Every structure is written in C-alpha cells, then in structure tokens.
Amino acid sequence: MAFYTYILFSEKINKYYVGSCRDIDDRIKRHNAGYSKSTKVSTPWVLKYTEVFETRTEATIRELEIKRKKSRKYIEWLISSTG
C-alpha cells in the first residue's frame, strides 16, 4: 500500500499545510470536515502537491524535510515543478 506526503493550500488564510498519510482522499476530507486541529479553521483546503512512497517512514521523513526548510518559496517551487 502507498503512503503520501502532501501539500494543501487554504485561500482563506493564504497558507500551506504539509502532511503525510496512507489514504490521501480520506485525509483531505477529514481536513475539510474539521477533524484536524491545525486545519479546521481554514477550510476549504485544496490539494496542491503529492509524493508517493512505499512506507510510512519514507513519507514522514519527506514531510519533515519539507517542514524543516520553513520556506514558502520552496513549497511553491515544488508545486510548480510538477507541471
């Protein structure tokens, strides 16, 4: 089964959210339904970017790599580089 690192965007607050999960469709639904503390006040969230991995560990490591950069410019570069 695949695991994902993903980036969501909220136009309401003009911010990105980086996360990882197993079921990307369910996770986005849960973000937009208010199940996540860090995203519930800023719905709707739109999926902007995903990467697929074979293990949860790989997806989590990649999520942390993106977060450690603390760079909106880097996130926007990732999104634009996917064509």
C-alpha positions as CSV (number, residue, x, y, z in Angstrom):
1,M,0.0,0.0,0.0
2,A,1.2,3.5,-0.8
3,F,1.9,6.4,1.6
4,Y,1.8,10.0,0.7
5,T,3.4,13.3,1.5
6,Y,1.1,16.1,0.6
7,I,0.7,19.9,0.5
8,L,-2.6,21.6,0.9
9,F,-3.5,25.3,0.4
10,S,-6.1,27.4,2.1
11,E,-7.0,30.5,0.1
12,K,-8.9,31.8,3.2
13,I,-5.6,32.3,5.1
14,N,-3.2,32.1,2.2
15,K,-1.2,29.3,3.8
16,Y,0.1,25.9,3.0
17,Y,-0.1,22.8,5.1
18,V,2.3,19.8,4.8
19,G,1.4,16.4,6.0
20,S,1.6,12.6,5.3
21,C,-0.9,9.8,5.3
22,R,-1.9,6.5,3.8
23,D,-5.3,7.4,2.2
24,I,-5.0,10.8,0.6
25,D,-8.7,11.2,-0.3
26,D,-9.9,10.4,3.2
27,R,-7.3,12.7,4.7
28,I,-8.3,15.7,2.6
29,K,-12.0,15.0,3.5
30,R,-11.0,14.9,7.2
31,H,-9.1,18.2,6.9
32,N,-12.0,19.9,5.3
33,A,-14.5,18.4,7.8
34,G,-12.6,19.9,10.7
35,Y,-11.1,16.8,12.2
36,S,-7.6,18.2,12.3
37,K,-6.9,21.0,15.0
38,S,-4.3,22.7,12.8
39,T,-6.6,23.0,9.7
40,K,-10.2,23.1,10.9
41,V,-10.5,26.9,11.0
42,S,-9.2,27.5,7.5
43,T,-11.3,25.3,5.3
44,P,-11.6,24.6,2.4
45,W,-8.2,23.1,1.8
46,V,-7.1,22.2,-1.7
47,L,-4.6,19.6,-2.6
48,K,-1.7,21.2,-4.5
49,Y,1.1,18.5,-4.4
50,T,1.7,14.8,-3.6
51,E,4.6,12.5,-3.5
52,V,4.1,8.7,-3.2
53,F,6.2,6.3,-1.0
54,E,6.3,2.6,-0.2
55,T,6.5,3.1,3.5
56,R,5.0,5.4,6.2
57,T,8.6,6.1,7.4
58,E,9.7,7.4,4.0
59,A,6.6,9.7,3.7
60,T,7.1,11.0,7.2
61,I,10.8,11.7,6.6
62,R,9.9,13.7,3.4
63,E,7.2,15.6,5.3
64,L,9.7,16.6,7.9
65,E,12.3,17.6,5.2
66,I,9.8,20.0,3.7
67,K,8.7,21.4,7.0
68,R,12.3,21.9,8.2
69,K,13.0,24.2,5.2
70,K,10.4,26.6,6.6
71,S,10.2,28.1,3.2
72,R,7.1,29.1,1.3
73,K,9.3,29.7,-1.7
74,Y,10.4,26.1,-1.7
75,I,6.9,24.8,-1.3
76,E,5.7,26.9,-4.3
77,W,8.7,25.7,-6.3
78,L,7.7,22.1,-5.5
79,I,4.2,22.7,-6.6
80,S,5.2,24.5,-9.8
81,S,7.8,21.8,-10.7
82,T,5.1,19.1,-11.1
83,G,3.9,20.7,-14.3
